[in-house]
Amino acid sequence: MSDVLETTDEIVEQITVPEISIHYSRLVLPAIISTWVLCLLIGPLAVIRAWNPAINWAPLMVMLTAAALQG
């Protein structure tokens, strides 16, 4: 018996932290921020709509959704 330990040359595939953070920052984080911004804008707009029912709601929501998705 020898005192030298035998090493194996197995390559273990691991998911590294940068891969997870890149995936998270590119996909999940913008969706969370867009939803949060949209929710913050819906509250005051509901109050404005209550004050003035003549405001057309659909084009306003389309513009806000597009603005939130750009950010």
HELIX and SHEET records of a PDB file:
HELIX    1   1 VAL A   17  HIS A   23  1                                   7    
HELIX    2   2 TYR A   24  VAL A   28  3                                   5    
HELIX    3   3 LEU A   29  TRP A   51  1                                  23    
HELIX    4   4 TRP A   57  GLN A   70  1                                  14    
END                                                                             
